[in-house]
Amino acid sequence: MPDDLDKLTIADPKDIADALAFGLRHSASSRKRAHDADGFMAKIVADRLIEHLRLRGFVVMKRPPEPLRTGAPFSGGQKP
């Protein structure tokens, strides 16, 4: 875990706003849209939250992206 903290970078405010807006628009358990007309309002709220956090001196950090995980290792398609 301490190694993860060394890899943190400051998160882009646009990425934070996008994540907040997604959370406001969609149900957390099913990833389905919570309401059809809330997309525009979610974006406005997310942008306002980010601006408020910035003005209060908050810094949001994020981890680097994790490598893509696949199923079974590639065997090369060769049979013995």
C-alpha positions in Angstrom: 0.0 0.0 0.0 2.8 2.6 0.7 4.0 2.0 -2.8 0.6 3.1 -4.1 0.8 6.4 -2.3 4.1 7.2 -4.1 2.3 6.8 -7.5 -0.6 9.2 -6.7 -1.0 12.2 -9.0 -3.3 15.2 -8.8 -6.6 14.3 -10.5 -7.7 16.5 -13.4 -10.8 18.5 -12.3 -12.6 17.6 -15.5 -12.2 13.9 -14.7 -13.5 14.5 -11.2 -16.5 16.4 -12.6 -17.2 13.6 -15.1 -17.1 11.0 -12.4 -19.4 13.0 -10.1 -21.8 13.7 -12.9 -21.9 10.0 -13.8 -22.6 9.1 -10.2 -25.4 11.6 -10.1 -27.0 10.3 -13.3 -26.7 6.6 -12.7 -27.7 4.1 -10.1 -24.6 2.9 -8.2 -25.8 -0.7 -8.0 -26.9 -1.3 -11.6 -25.2 1.5 -13.6 -28.6 2.2 -15.2 -29.7 5.7 -15.7 -31.4 7.0 -12.6 -33.5 9.6 -14.4 -33.6 10.5 -18.1 -33.6 14.3 -17.7 -30.9 14.6 -15.1 -27.8 14.6 -17.3 -27.6 18.4 -17.8 -28.3 19.1 -14.1 -25.7 16.5 -13.0 -23.0 18.2 -15.1 -23.9 21.6 -13.6 -23.8 20.2 -10.0 -20.5 18.3 -10.6 -18.9 21.5 -12.0 -20.1 23.6 -9.1 -18.8 21.0 -6.6 -15.4 20.9 -8.2 -15.2 24.7 -8.2 -16.2 24.8 -4.5 -13.6 22.2 -3.6 -10.9 24.1 -5.5 -11.7 27.4 -3.8 -11.5 25.7 -0.4 -8.0 24.3 -1.2 -8.9 20.6 -1.6 -6.6 18.5 -3.8 -8.0 15.2 -5.1 -5.4 12.5 -5.9 -5.8 9.4 -8.1 -3.9 6.3 -8.7 -2.4 5.5 -12.1 -4.6 3.3 -14.3 -4.3 -0.4 -13.6 -3.1 -2.6 -16.4 -5.7 -4.4 -18.4 -6.5 -7.9 -17.1 -7.3 -10.7 -19.4 -8.5 -14.2 -18.8 -6.2 -17.1 -19.4 -2.6 -16.4 -20.5 -2.1 -16.4 -24.3 -0.8 -19.8 -25.4 0.1 -18.8 -28.9 -2.3 -21.2 -30.4 0.2 -24.0 -30.8 -0.8 -27.5 -29.9 1.8 -30.1 -28.8 
